[in-house]
Amino acid sequence: MPVTVYGIPNCDTIKKARSWLESHGINYTFHDYRASGLEAERLDAWVQKLGWTILLNKASTSFRSLPDAEKQDIDEAKAKALMLANPTMIKRPVLDLGDRMLVGFKPDVYAEAFSDRRK
């Protein structure tokens, strides 16, 4: 099953994740959601599977730069609207492995997830 990495290419965490995947012989497709966008349906599916609190990166520069009023009383609908309007607020990377998804980059988690997925 193909692996898709979602994120933005200049993100340091994306660079680390892509480097790890390449050094471990994992084939993947990269989806730059700043350049190619992110469909509402895809984000809805992610939120259903993972939860909006996992996906919304409150530590991101984009989120921190929001006016305080916009950061208040965040619920699922507001979080999805924020992430669709500015995908850089989504934690990176999001990996779609087909049967499951990973958010963020931790080498040990990747090693376990890809233990049976070599080129």
Secondary structure by P-SEA (a helix, b strand, c coil): cbbbbbcccccaaaaaaaaaaaaabbbbbbbccccccccaaaaaaaaacccccccccccccccccccccccccccaaaaaaaaaacccccccbbbbccccccccccaaaaaaaaccccc
